[in-house]
Amino acid sequence: MSAEFLGPDPDQPKYQVSAQSLAHFEEHGFVILHDVLTQRELAEMARRIDGILDGTYPVDRSAFKVGNASSGGKDDKGRLTQQVMATQYPILDPVMRAYSEHPRLESIASQLMRSDHAGIFQQQALIKRPGEENPTPWHQDDFYFETNDPAVTAWIPLEPVSERNGTLRVVPGSHRNAVHRHQAAAGNSEFKVAQLDIPQEQTFAIVMPLGGVSFHHKRTLHGSLPNIGDTRRIALAQHYGGGDVEFMRSKWKQHKRAG
């Protein structure tokens, strides 16, 4: 890697997902797992993402989308969320590539999918600044890649999350339903929104200590509220497939996803 960035901790043992956690994932469509990553790993990812955003660590802009997560008109709230999203695989940035291939995350994903392998097909960091109208609309990831193969998303907070600063929210059990119709938020946003009403009381806020990772099913409805707190919300989403990963990567590229 480099003297400045060490990458995933090679001394961590394999993470064995418990039978209770597997059952929770299959019943509710998500699960929170604790002590998956180290504080050093989280700080390193956050520092690299910040450096890509501010130009400290230049990247090939043909292989990444960097900056506003959407580019619609004045009503597009997606413009107020920042992103670093890889669009070419294997990922060209060596640090982000190393974490995209983190053996603990791949192992957990394969266990949850009950698959003999897990390959990443999308990596996207989203940063919500405090005090801005920057929600993420309710959506299902499977709207974008439309596959019968298993897929899960690892949602990794890199700094503390809370209900106030716009943490991820999921609708428990929604993975048992089909993919809903989606359309562009505000008419022209790169963020897509599922066409149904979701009362907030039916959602579950993902709040956990740093080092924890939330995994959700490809059809689980999820989104987030605006950051009304005093600190930013920075998290990395990594999407893993248990089937034809190249096909899934092509589907994401077609949609030029933000979420």
N, C-alpha and C positions, 0 to 999 in steps of 0.2 A: 504494500500500500504506500506508505510514506512515513516519515518521522512525525509529521503533523497529524495524520489520520491513520489510526490503527485498524479500523474495520471491525467486524464482528468478533466478539471474544471467542477465541478458539478452545478455551478451557471449559466452556459451559457444557454440562451434560445434556443429553437428549431430553426434551420435555415430553413427558408422558401424560397425555390427556386422560383424566380419570373417567371412569364409567359414568359418574354423576354428571360431569361436564358434557360428555357426549350426549347423554340423554337430554340435558337442558337444551343443547344446541338443536337437537332433532325435534324437540317439542316446541320450542319458542322461536327458533330461527336465528338465534344469536347466543353468544356466551362470552363472559368476561373471564380471562385467565390472568392470574397474578404472577409477578416475578418472572416474566418472560425475557425481558431485556435489562441490561445494566444501565445505571445512571450515566456512565461514560459513553455508552453507545448512543443514548438519546441525545446527550449534549453534542456529540460529534455529528449526528445527522442534522440537528438544528443549525449548527454552525455552518455546515456545508450548504444547506438550503439557503440560509441567509446570504452566504457568500455568492451563490449563483444569482440570487435576486439583485444584489448590489454590485455585481461585477467583479468582486474580489477573486472569484473562481470562474473565469469565463468558460462557457460551454458553446458547442455548436448549435446555433439557434435553429438549424434544420432538423435537429434531433431532440429538441426540447421546446415546450411552450412555457415561456417565462413572463410573468407580469400579471395583468388582470386575467381572472379566470373566465371572463366573458367580454364580448366587445359589442354588445347591442347598443341601443339608444339610451337616452337619459333615464328611461324607466327600468332599465336592466340593472337590477341590484347585484347581479353577478360581477359587475365591474368593480365592486367594492371588496371582493375577495381576491387575494393574491395567490398565485400558484407557481409551482415548478413541476412540470409534467413531462415525463419522458415520452417520446414518440417513436423511438427507434430501439430495437432490441437485437442483441444484448445492449444494455444501456451503456452509452459511451463514457459518461463520467465515472471514473474508477471507484469513487466512494459510494455514489448512489447505486452503482452496479453491485458492489460488495454487499450492501444491505438488502438489495432486491433478491439476492441469493442466500440470505441468512439461513443457515441450516435449521435453526430452531423454528423459524416461521414456516419454512417449507414442510418440516416434519409435522407441525401442528395442523397445517392446512390439509395435508394428505390424510391425517387421522380423522379430521372432521368430515372430509369428503368420503372416507372409507375407500380411498384410492391408493394404489401402489406408488403414485408419484404426484408431485405438485409443481407446476411451473408458473412463473409470474407472467402475466400478460398485460398488466398496467400498473404503473407507479405514479402517484400524484400527491404532492404536498399542497395543502390548502392552509392559508393564513388569514385569520379574521382579526382585523384590528379592533380595539375597543371603541365603543361609542358610535359605531357605524351601522347602518341598516343593511346588514350583510347575511341574510338567511340563506340556507341551502334548501331548495324546494324538496318536497317529498317525492321520492322516486325509487325505482327498483333497478338494480344493476343489470338484470337480465333483459331489460328493455333494449339495451345497447348491443348485446352480443348474441341473443336469441339462440341458445344452444341447449341440447339435451344432455350435454356433459355436465358433471358437477363443477361448481365454482363457489369460492368463498372469498370474502374480503377481510383482510387484517387491517384494523383501524388503530393506529399507533399514536397516542398523544406524546409529543416531544417535550411539552411543558405542562404544568398543572391545568386541568380542565374542571369546569364547574357548570352548573345550570346557567349561571349568569354570563359566562363568557362564551356561550354558544357551543356546548359540547354536542356530540352526536346523539341523536334520538332515534329509536327504533320502534316499530309497531310489533309487539310480540305476537307470534303466530301467523303473521301475514304471509310468510313464506309458503303456507299451505294453499294459497290462492294462485290463480293464474296471473300472468303479467297484465297489468292494467294499461289502458290507453294513456299515452303521454303526449304532451305538446310543449313547445317552447314557452318558458315562463316570460311574462310580459310581452308575449307575441314574437320576440326576436332574440331571446337570450340563448346562449349555448347551454344554459341550465335547462333541463327538461323537468316537467312536473307531472306527476300522476293525476289523472282526472277523476278524483274522488275527494270527499270531505274526510278529514282526519281530525277528530277532536283531540286537543292536547292531552286530555286526561287518559286517552287510550295509548299514549306513547310512554316510552321508558327512557330516561336520561342516562347515558353512559358516563358515570363518574367513578373513577378508580384511581388508586395511587400510581405515581409514575413507575414505569417498569411493567405495568399491566398492558395487555392488548385485548381489544374486543374483536371478535370474529363474527361476521354475519353471512347468512345464506344469500345466494344470488337473487332470490325473489323477495327478500325481506324489505319491506318499506322502511325507508330511513331518510333523514334530513336533519336540519338544525335550525335553531332560532338565531336571531341577531345577537351579536356580542354586546351586551349591555353592562359588562363588567369593567374592571379597571386594568385588566391584563389581556394581552393578545391570546388567541387560540391558534396554536400551530400543531398540525397533526399530519401524519403520513398514511395514506391508504395504499395498500398493496393487494392486488387482485390475483388470485391463484386459481388455475384450472387443473382438473384431473384428467382431461381428455386432450383434444387437439389444440394445443396452446397457440400455435401459429394462426389457426382459424380465428380464435378469440382476439388475438392482436389485430387482425385485419378488420374485425367488426368494430373495435374501438376506434381505429383510425377513420373509418367511414363516418362515424358520428362526431368526431372531434370533441370528445366528451369533456364536459366540466361537471362537477358534482360535489 
